[in-house]
Amino acid sequence: MANVRDLKKDINYVLGDIIEAVYIWELTNPDKDNKKAEAIIDEAIVTFDELITKVNQKDVEDKKKHFKAVNTELEERGRKLIDKINAL
């Protein structure tokens, strides 16, 4: 990971793409109930807020380790959200 700016961009792009995928699913499936899809969008927004808060923490002892943990958490939570989209 190059720097904090790149990590913030990664968080934004990954979760933005997930939200976009949900919107595409909603458009291609207008006859299905969208409550689960809306819940995925809400979860993605909460995830975004939590990860950005963690990135902006100032009282971190080992910044490199902290940012690596945030990146790993982004991957894990992103995969779970994608799995939920695929299950719709």
MMTF fields as JSON, N, C-alpha, C and O atoms, coordinates in Angstrom:
{
  "mmtfVersion": "1.0.0",
  "mmtfProducer": "UNKNOWN",
  "numBonds": 351,
  "numAtoms": 352,
  "numGroups": 88,
  "numChains": 1,
  "numModels": 1,
  "chainsPerModel": [1],
  "groupsPerChain": [88],
  "chainIdList": ["A"],
  "bondAtomList": [4, 2, 8, 6, 12, 10, 16, 14, 20, 18, 24, 22, 28, 26, 32, 30, 36, 34, 40, 38, 44, 42, 48, 46, 52, 50, 56, 54, 60, 58, 64, 62, 68, 66, 72, 70, 76, 74, 80, 78, 84, 82, 88, 86, 92, 90, 96, 94, 100, 98, 104, 102, 108, 106, 112, 110, 116, 114, 120, 118, 124, 122, 128, 126, 132, 130, 136, 134, 140, 138, 144, 142, 148, 146, 152, 150, 156, 154, 160, 158, 164, 162, 168, 166, 172, 170, 176, 174, 180, 178, 184, 182, 188, 186, 192, 190, 196, 194, 200, 198, 204, 202, 208, 206, 212, 210, 216, 214, 220, 218, 224, 222, 228, 226, 232, 230, 236, 234, 240, 238, 244, 242, 248, 246, 252, 250, 256, 254, 260, 258, 264, 262, 268, 266, 272, 270, 276, 274, 280, 278, 284, 282, 288, 286, 292, 290, 296, 294, 300, 298, 304, 302, 308, 306, 312, 310, 316, 314, 320, 318, 324, 322, 328, 326, 332, 330, 336, 334, 340, 338, 344, 342, 348, 346],
  "bondOrderList": [1, 1, 1, 1, 1, 1, 1, 1, 1, 1, 1, 1, 1, 1, 1, 1, 1, 1, 1, 1, 1, 1, 1, 1, 1, 1, 1, 1, 1, 1, 1, 1, 1, 1, 1, 1, 1, 1, 1, 1, 1, 1, 1, 1, 1, 1, 1, 1, 1, 1, 1, 1, 1, 1, 1, 1, 1, 1, 1, 1, 1, 1, 1, 1, 1, 1, 1, 1, 1, 1, 1, 1, 1, 1, 1, 1, 1, 1, 1, 1, 1, 1, 1, 1, 1, 1, 1],
  "groupList": [{"groupName": "MET", "atomNameList": ["N", "CA", "C", "O"], "elementList": ["N", "C", "C", "O"], "formalChargeList": [0, 0, 0, 0], "bondAtomList": [1, 0, 2, 1, 3, 2], "bondOrderList": [1, 1, 2], "singleLetterCode": "M", "chemCompType": "L-PEPTIDE LINKING"}, {"groupName": "ALA", "atomNameList": ["N", "CA", "C", "O"], "elementList": ["N", "C", "C", "O"], "formalChargeList": [0, 0, 0, 0], "bondAtomList": [1, 0, 2, 1, 3, 2], "bondOrderList": [1, 1, 2], "singleLetterCode": "A", "chemCompType": "L-PEPTIDE LINKING"}, {"groupName": "ASN", "atomNameList": ["N", "CA", "C", "O"], "elementList": ["N", "C", "C", "O"], "formalChargeList": [0, 0, 0, 0], "bondAtomList": [1, 0, 2, 1, 3, 2], "bondOrderList": [1, 1, 2], "singleLetterCode": "N", "chemCompType": "L-PEPTIDE LINKING"}, {"groupName": "VAL", "atomNameList": ["N", "CA", "C", "O"], "elementList": ["N", "C", "C", "O"], "formalChargeList": [0, 0, 0, 0], "bondAtomList": [1, 0, 2, 1, 3, 2], "bondOrderList": [1, 1, 2], "singleLetterCode": "V", "chemCompType": "L-PEPTIDE LINKING"}, {"groupName": "ARG", "atomNameList": ["N", "CA", "C", "O"], "elementList": ["N", "C", "C", "O"], "formalChargeList": [0, 0, 0, 0], "bondAtomList": [1, 0, 2, 1, 3, 2], "bondOrderList": [1, 1, 2], "singleLetterCode": "R", "chemCompType": "L-PEPTIDE LINKING"}, {"groupName": "ASP", "atomNameList": ["N", "CA", "C", "O"], "elementList": ["N", "C", "C", "O"], "formalChargeList": [0, 0, 0, 0], "bondAtomList": [1, 0, 2, 1, 3, 2], "bondOrderList": [1, 1, 2], "singleLetterCode": "D", "chemCompType": "L-PEPTIDE LINKING"}, {"groupName": "LEU", "atomNameList": ["N", "CA", "C", "O"], "elementList": ["N", "C", "C", "O"], "formalChargeList": [0, 0, 0, 0], "bondAtomList": [1, 0, 2, 1, 3, 2], "bondOrderList": [1, 1, 2], "singleLetterCode": "L", "chemCompType": "L-PEPTIDE LINKING"}, {"groupName": "LYS", "atomNameList": ["N", "CA", "C", "O"], "elementList": ["N", "C", "C", "O"], "formalChargeList": [0, 0, 0, 0], "bondAtomList": [1, 0, 2, 1, 3, 2], "bondOrderList": [1, 1, 2], "singleLetterCode": "K", "chemCompType": "L-PEPTIDE LINKING"}, {"groupName": "ILE", "atomNameList": ["N", "CA", "C", "O"], "elementList": ["N", "C", "C", "O"], "formalChargeList": [0, 0, 0, 0], "bondAtomList": [1, 0, 2, 1, 3, 2], "bondOrderList": [1, 1, 2], "singleLetterCode": "I", "chemCompType": "L-PEPTIDE LINKING"}, {"groupName": "TYR", "atomNameList": ["N", "CA", "C", "O"], "elementList": ["N", "C", "C", "O"], "formalChargeList": [0, 0, 0, 0], "bondAtomList": [1, 0, 2, 1, 3, 2], "bondOrderList": [1, 1, 2], "singleLetterCode": "Y", "chemCompType": "L-PEPTIDE LINKING"}, {"groupName": "GLY", "atomNameList": ["N", "CA", "C", "O"], "elementList": ["N", "C", "C", "O"], "formalChargeList": [0, 0, 0, 0], "bondAtomList": [1, 0, 2, 1, 3, 2], "bondOrderList": [1, 1, 2], "singleLetterCode": "G", "chemCompType": "PEPTIDE LINKING"}, {"groupName": "GLU", "atomNameList": ["N", "CA", "C", "O"], "elementList": ["N", "C", "C", "O"], "formalChargeList": [0, 0, 0, 0], "bondAtomList": [1, 0, 2, 1, 3, 2], "bondOrderList": [1, 1, 2], "singleLetterCode": "E", "chemCompType": "L-PEPTIDE LINKING"}, {"groupName": "TRP", "atomNameList": ["N", "CA", "C", "O"], "elementList": ["N", "C", "C", "O"], "formalChargeList": [0, 0, 0, 0], "bondAtomList": [1, 0, 2, 1, 3, 2], "bondOrderList": [1, 1, 2], "singleLetterCode": "W", "chemCompType": "L-PEPTIDE LINKING"}, {"groupName": "THR", "atomNameList": ["N", "CA", "C", "O"], "elementList": ["N", "C", "C", "O"], "formalChargeList": [0, 0, 0, 0], "bondAtomList": [1, 0, 2, 1, 3, 2], "bondOrderList": [1, 1, 2], "singleLetterCode": "T", "chemCompType": "L-PEPTIDE LINKING"}, {"groupName": "PRO", "atomNameList": ["N", "CA", "C", "O"], "elementList": ["N", "C", "C", "O"], "formalChargeList": [0, 0, 0, 0], "bondAtomList": [1, 0, 2, 1, 3, 2], "bondOrderList": [1, 1, 2], "singleLetterCode": "P", "chemCompType": "L-PEPTIDE LINKING"}, {"groupName": "PHE", "atomNameList": ["N", "CA", "C", "O"], "elementList": ["N", "C", "C", "O"], "formalChargeList": [0, 0, 0, 0], "bondAtomList": [1, 0, 2, 1, 3, 2], "bondOrderList": [1, 1, 2], "singleLetterCode": "F", "chemCompType": "L-PEPTIDE LINKING"}, {"groupName": "GLN", "atomNameList": ["N", "CA", "C", "O"], "elementList": ["N", "C", "C", "O"], "formalChargeList": [0, 0, 0, 0], "bondAtomList": [1, 0, 2, 1, 3, 2], "bondOrderList": [1, 1, 2], "singleLetterCode": "Q", "chemCompType": "L-PEPTIDE LINKING"}, {"groupName": "HIS", "atomNameList": ["N", "CA", "C", "O"], "elementList": ["N", "C", "C", "O"], "formalChargeList": [0, 0, 0, 0], "bondAtomList": [1, 0, 2, 1, 3, 2], "bondOrderList": [1, 1, 2], "singleLetterCode": "H", "chemCompType": "L-PEPTIDE LINKING"}],
  "groupTypeList": [0, 1, 2, 3, 4, 5, 6, 7, 7, 5, 8, 2, 9, 3, 6, 10, 5, 8, 8, 11, 1, 3, 9, 8, 12, 11, 6, 13, 2, 14, 5, 7, 5, 2, 7, 7, 1, 11, 1, 8, 8, 5, 11, 1, 8, 3, 13, 15, 5, 11, 6, 8, 13, 7, 3, 2, 16, 7, 5, 3, 11, 5, 7, 7, 7, 17, 15, 7, 1, 3, 2, 13, 11, 6, 11, 11, 4, 10, 4, 7, 6, 8, 5, 7, 8, 2, 1, 6],
  "groupIdList": [1, 2, 3, 4, 5, 6, 7, 8, 9, 10, 11, 12, 13, 14, 15, 16, 17, 18, 19, 20, 21, 22, 23, 24, 25, 26, 27, 28, 29, 30, 31, 32, 33, 34, 35, 36, 37, 38, 39, 40, 41, 42, 43, 44, 45, 46, 47, 48, 49, 50, 51, 52, 53, 54, 55, 56, 57, 58, 59, 60, 61, 62, 63, 64, 65, 66, 67, 68, 69, 70, 71, 72, 73, 74, 75, 76, 77, 78, 79, 80, 81, 82, 83, 84, 85, 86, 87, 88],
  "secStructList": [7, 7, 7, 2, 2, 2, 2, 2, 2, 2, 2, 2, 2, 2, 2, 2, 2, 2, 2, 2, 2, 2, 2, 2, 2, 2, 2, 2, 7, 6, 6, 1, 7, 7, 2, 2, 2, 2, 2, 2, 2, 2, 2, 2, 2, 2, 2, 2, 2, 2, 2, 2, 2, 2, 2, 6, 7, 1, 7, 7, 1, 7, 2, 2, 2, 2, 2, 2, 2, 2, 2, 2, 2, 2, 2, 2, 2, 2, 2, 2, 2, 2, 2, 2, 2, 2, 2, 7],
  "xCoordList": [0.847, 0.0, 0.897, 1.815, 0.615, 1.472, 1.256, 2.216, 0.019, -0.226, -1.693, -2.518, -1.982, -3.332, -4.325, -5.452, -3.913, -4.797, -5.248, -6.421, -4.335, -4.687, -5.639, -6.535, -5.45, -6.34, -7.746, -8.729, -7.847, -9.159, -9.822, -11.031, -9.043, -9.587, -10.075, -11.136, -9.305, -9.703, -11.033, -11.916, -11.162, -12.406, -13.563, -14.62, -13.358, -14.4, -14.78, -15.965, -13.797, -14.067, -14.739, -15.715, -14.235, -14.783, -16.241, -17.114, -16.491, -17.858, -18.773, -19.965, -18.238, -19.033, -19.443, -20.575, -18.525, -18.842, -19.886, -20.736, -19.816, -20.809, -22.193, -23.177, -22.268, -23.554, -24.071, -25.265, -23.183, -23.578, -24.111, -25.085, -23.483, -23.943, -25.348, -26.162, -25.63, -26.973, -27.991, -29.082, -27.639, -28.553, -28.821, -29.952, -27.797, -27.969, -28.891, -29.76, -28.702, -29.579, -31.027, -31.948, -31.219, -32.58, -33.219, -34.407, -32.43, -32.963, -33.287, -34.24, -32.516, -32.742, -33.775, -34.23, -34.146, -35.14, -36.222, -36.368, -36.982, -37.969, -39.144, -39.83, -39.372, -40.496, -40.187, -41.096, -38.915, -38.53, -38.529, -38.456, -38.613, -38.616, -37.222, -36.223, -37.166, -35.879, -35.425, -34.415, -36.128, -35.758, -34.379, -33.598, -34.084, -32.765, -31.674, -30.584, -31.967, -30.992, -30.706, -29.555, -31.744, -31.569, -30.771, -29.983, -30.974, -30.209, -28.724, -27.87, -28.413, -27.008, -26.394, -25.25, -27.139, -26.639, -26.387, -25.352, -27.324, -27.15, -25.919, -25.165, -25.723, -24.558, -23.257, -22.257, -23.265, -22.073, -21.746, -20.576, -22.76, -22.532, -21.981, -21.074, -22.525, -22.023, -20.577, -19.74, -20.284, -18.922, -17.974, -16.88, -18.394, -17.575, -17.259, -16.102, -18.282, -18.084, -17.131, -16.264, -17.297, -16.445, -14.993, -14.077, -14.783, -13.409, -12.713, -11.53, -13.424, -12.818, -12.473, -11.439, -13.322, -13.034, -11.758, -10.922, -11.614, -10.4, -9.162, -8.103, -9.278, -8.131, -7.71, -6.521, -8.68, -8.395, -7.972, -7.726, -7.88, -7.444, -6.017, -5.15, -5.792, -4.459, -3.658, -2.429, -4.326, -3.647, -3.292, -3.648, -2.588, -2.209, -0.706, 0.084, -0.326, 1.095, 1.854, 2.835, 1.408, 2.077, 1.165, 0.258, 1.424, 0.539, 0.501, -0.565, 1.633, 1.685, 0.809, 0.043, 0.926, 0.139, -1.353, -2.203, -1.655, -3.044, -3.682, -4.8, -2.977, -3.521, -3.654, -4.581, -2.737, -2.842, -4.075, -4.763, -4.352, -5.533, -6.813, -7.782, -6.823, -7.985, -8.187, -9.317, -7.103, -7.185, -7.731, -8.558, -7.271, -7.762, -9.246, -10.008, -9.651, -11.059, -11.913, -13.028, -11.392, -12.109, -12.341, -13.444, -11.319, -11.452, -12.488, -13.326, -12.429, -13.354, -14.793, -15.688, -15.011, -16.379, -16.902, -18.095, -16.019, -16.419, -16.859, -17.856, -16.131, -16.509, -17.853, -18.663, -18.09, -19.372, -20.521, -21.576, -20.321, -21.361, -21.604, -22.744, -20.524, -20.667, -21.406, -22.234, -21.108, -21.828, -23.325, -24.164, -23.644, -25.051, -25.731, -26.887, -25.009, -25.57, -25.82, -26.868, -24.872, -25.017, -26.173, -26.746, -26.521, -27.599, -28.98, -29.996, -29.021, -30.334, -31.166, -32.287],
  "yCoordList": [-1.17, 0.0, 1.238, 1.358, 2.146, 3.305, 4.347, 4.768, 4.764, 5.775, 5.797, 5.032, 6.694, 6.793, 7.225, 6.732, 8.13, 8.605, 7.447, 7.367, 6.56, 5.406, 4.456, 3.88, 4.293, 3.433, 4.026, 3.298, 5.343, 5.997, 5.846, 5.626, 5.962, 5.77, 4.34, 4.115, 3.373, 1.969, 1.724, 1.047, 2.279, 2.126, 2.715, 2.097, 3.902, 4.585, 3.795, 3.607, 3.337, 2.621, 1.275, 0.936, 0.518, -0.817, -0.72, -1.393, 0.111, 0.204, 0.924, 0.625, 1.857, 2.504, 1.521, 1.554, 0.648, -0.382, -1.368, -1.837, -1.676, -2.583, -1.935, -2.585, -0.674, 0.036, 0.12, -0.052, 0.381, 0.435, -0.92, -0.977, -1.995, -3.335, -3.597, -4.236, -3.111, -3.282, -2.495, -2.992, -1.271, -0.477, -1.15, -1.137, -1.731, -2.447, -3.644, -3.915, -4.361, -5.501, -5.034, -5.677, -3.905, -3.391, -3.029, -3.273, -2.449, -2.064, -3.272, -3.239, -4.317, -5.507, -6.451, -7.383, -6.213, -7.051, -6.181, -6.176, -5.445, -4.52, -5.231, -4.633, -6.485, -7.205, -7.813, -8.281, -7.812, -8.42, -7.365, -6.163, -7.847, -6.968, -6.37, -7.088, -5.067, -4.381, -4.153, -3.483, -4.681, -4.433, -5.004, -4.366, -6.201, -6.793, -6.005, -5.821, -5.542, -4.753, -3.43, -3.006, -2.795, -1.54, -1.767, -0.912, -2.92, -3.249, -3.402, -3.018, -3.956, -4.096, -2.72, -2.481, -1.818, -0.456, 0.224, 0.863, 0.089, 0.686, 0.119, 0.853, -1.193, -1.824, -1.334, -1.152, -1.122, -0.613, 0.805, 1.149, 1.613, 2.989, 2.984, 3.752, 2.124, 2.007, 1.523, 2.033, 0.544, 0.027, 1.132, 1.265, 1.93, 3.053, 4.0, 4.367, 4.393, 5.321, 4.753, 5.465, 3.474, 2.849, 2.76, 3.037, 2.372, 2.227, 3.58, 3.695, 4.595, 5.929, 6.454, 7.098, 6.187, 6.594, 5.917, 6.551, 4.636, 3.919, 4.469, 4.574, 4.818, 5.36, 6.702, 7.013, 7.489, 8.828, 8.854, 9.931, 7.701, 7.667, 8.185, 7.823, 9.024, 9.615, 8.915, 8.979, 8.252, 7.649, 6.179, 5.296, 5.946, 4.582, 4.428, 5.277, 3.329, 3.115, 2.715, 3.362, 1.657, 1.16, 1.43, 0.652, 2.546, 2.964, 1.952, 1.677, 1.409, 0.455, -0.764, -1.208, -1.29, -2.453, -2.096, -2.89, -0.905, -0.445, -0.335, -0.806, 0.282, 0.466, -0.866, -1.057, -1.776, -3.109, -3.831, -4.532, -3.661, -4.275, -3.67, -4.391, -2.358, -1.708, -2.239, -2.497, -2.399, -2.916, -4.349, -4.702, -5.154, -6.533, -6.552, -7.357, -5.667, -5.582, -5.149, -5.639, -4.234, -3.814, -5.007, -5.189, -5.811, -6.987, -7.968, -8.469, -8.24, -9.203, -8.711, -9.45, -7.469, -6.939, -6.745, -6.917, -6.389, -6.256, -7.59, -7.659, -8.639, -9.974, -10.415, -11.015, -10.118, -10.482, -9.744, -10.329, -8.469, -7.704, -8.244, -8.313, -8.624, -9.187, -10.514, -10.808, -11.315, -12.581, -12.341, -13.086, -11.294, -10.961, -10.524, -10.864, -9.782, -9.363, -10.592, -10.707, -11.499, -12.706, -13.576, -14.33, -13.486, -14.305, -13.703, -14.348, -12.474, -11.828, -12.569, -12.157],
  "zCoordList": [0.0, 0.0, 0.0, 0.811, -0.916, -1.085, 0.01, 0.656, 0.226, 1.247, 1.662, 1.164, 2.584, 3.132, 2.054, 2.011, 1.199, 0.132, -0.755, -1.119, -1.101, -1.926, -1.192, -1.809, 0.113, 0.892, 0.909, 0.765, 1.085, 1.071, -0.293, -0.375, -1.36, -2.704, -2.89, -3.471, -2.399, -2.503, -1.785, -2.311, -0.59, 0.165, -0.628, -0.754, -1.157, -1.923, -3.175, -3.45, -3.925, -5.171, -4.921, -5.591, -3.979, -3.722, -3.268, -3.815, -2.279, -1.764, -2.75, -2.813, -3.513, -4.558, -5.636, -6.118, -6.015, -7.015, -6.5, -7.258, -5.221, -4.631, -4.659, -5.013, -4.292, -4.325, -5.759, -6.005, -6.687, -8.101, -8.573, -9.324, -8.138, -8.517, -7.974, -8.641, -6.776, -6.213, -7.034, -7.311, -7.423, -8.244, -9.586, -10.073, -10.179, -11.446, -11.239, -12.069, -10.132, -9.839, -9.699, -10.203, -9.008, -8.828, -10.17, -10.381, -11.071, -12.378, -13.246, -14.024, -13.121, -13.951, -13.346, -14.009, -12.097, -11.422, -10.79, -9.568, -11.601, -11.022, -10.337, -9.509, -10.674, -10.092, -8.726, -8.04, -8.324, -7.043, -5.935, -6.194, -4.705, -3.536, -3.332, -3.352, -3.139, -3.032, -1.593, -1.379, -0.612, 0.779, 1.121, 1.826, 0.623, 0.878, 0.169, 0.71, -1.038, -1.784, -1.07, -0.976, -0.577, 0.162, 1.439, 1.842, 2.076, 3.284, 2.954, 3.754, 1.79, 1.376, 1.153, 1.541, 0.535, 0.316, 1.659, 1.849, 2.583, 3.909, 4.611, 5.249, 4.488, 5.114, 4.478, 5.173, 3.166, 2.484, 2.957, 3.121, 3.171, 3.645, 5.066, 5.387, 5.909, 7.282, 7.263, 8.007, 6.42, 6.294, 5.864, 6.412, 4.877, 4.408, 5.564, 5.774, 6.308, 7.422, 8.478, 8.985, 8.803, 9.816, 9.359, 10.133, 8.099, 7.61, 7.478, 7.796, 7.017, 6.912, 8.302, 8.482, 9.274, 10.65, 11.142, 11.786, 10.839, 11.255, 10.556, 11.174, 9.288, 8.553, 9.153, 9.214, 9.591, 10.106, 11.571, 12.113, 12.223, 13.617, 13.722, 12.926, 14.7, 14.895, 15.986, 15.979, 16.919, 18.065, 17.817, 18.598, 16.718, 16.341, 16.55, 16.136, 17.197, 17.467, 16.204, 15.838, 15.542, 14.342, 13.138, 12.844, 12.452, 11.364, 10.227, 9.676, 9.881, 8.769, 9.066, 8.211, 10.259, 10.663, 10.718, 10.316, 11.214, 11.316, 9.931, 9.723, 8.991, 7.645, 6.915, 6.129, 7.172, 6.576, 7.116, 6.373, 8.403, 9.004, 8.415, 8.178, 8.179, 7.572, 6.154, 5.741, 5.416, 4.053, 4.052, 3.212, 4.979, 5.096, 5.454, 4.918, 6.358, 6.739, 5.547, 5.369, 4.735, 3.525, 2.605, 2.089, 2.399, 1.534, 2.079, 1.33, 3.379, 3.991, 3.916, 3.505, 4.312, 4.321, 2.907, 2.654, 1.988, 0.591, 0.016, -0.702, 0.322, -0.157, 0.411, -0.296, 1.687, 2.286, 1.599, 1.356, 1.289, 0.604, -0.81, -1.27, -1.487, -2.84, -2.781, -3.643, -1.765, -1.596, -1.381, -1.888, -0.624, -0.394, -1.702, -1.952, -2.516, -3.827, -4.686, -5.321, -4.706, -5.52, -5.034, -5.821, -3.759, -3.199, -3.453, -3.194, -3.958, -4.182, -5.204, -5.502]
}
